[in-house]
Amino acid sequence: MPVLHAIILGIVQGLTEVFPISSSAHLVIIPWIFKWPYQGLSFDVALHVGTAVAFCIYFFKDWVQIIKGAFAKEGQGRNNLFLCIVIGTIPAVLAGLILEKKAEFAFRSPLILAGMLFLFAIILWWADNSLGTKQKSLEEVNLKTAIFIGLAQMLAIIPGVSRSGITITAGLLKGFSREAAARFSFLLATPIVFAAGLLKLSKLHPGDLTVSFWAGVLFSAISGFFAIGFLLNLVKRTSLKVFVFYRIALAAFILVAFFSKLR
């Protein structure tokens, strides 16, 4: 893969893994539009590793407190949050093990991408605007909430759904503030993205670690890091409607491009 392609896709991965607009959809759409060949397993690994690095660095202090809390006496720390993240991670792990191969090929139709982008844009808008007060904080996450959000995260295996989009939506449905929903979404995503990168990394050969590979890691990590900060600051001030509009516009673009090519 040319280094320039790796840089572009790395930036796209970092931004779209964080924003609720589906990284998998964009990594299918962009090569499809520009007629780039499939980037291959090694580059998929690079993007997962880069995003995991961004999550780990940005939330390093949070993870230190969460892990300390796991060993604290009840009432002396976030001893519940660590367990909630572990329990919430299990459904997505099972979905990945069972459906990953199918998702890589069967779900990548442009029509499915467009449909998922549109459908979950509407659900995100509804959760963000049409329900009751959303004031719960991260400290109020419990096992019931973690299971609910974890089950929702299973849907992220379908391109176009968006891991952050579906988990933030699920958090809003449970009455959490936008910031708390987004923060828990990223904490819940960290072990999944990290594990996916490590699992695929074990399948690589030394020759796969090219300049393009490391460019993908670097730029997905940088763009992901800044995207996290941007989104957490954004949701403190305003709604998520900009992402709803973007998803709908992208879905419309995919449909127009798809049916134009059929003519």
Secondary structure, 3 states (H helix, E strand, C coil): CCHHHHHHHHHHHHHHHHCCCCHHHHHHHHHHHHCCCCCCHHHHHHHHHHHHHHHHHHCHHHHHHHHHHHCCCCCCCCHHHHHHHHHHHHHHHHHHHHHHHHHHHCCCCHHHHHHHHHHHHHHHHHHHHCCCCCCECHHHCCHHHHHHHHHHHHHHHCCCCCHHHHHHHHHHHCCECHHHHHHHHHHHHHHHHHHHHHHHHCCCCHHHCCHHHHHHHHHHHHHHHHHHHHHHHHHHHCCCHHHHHHHHHHHHHHHHHHHHHHC
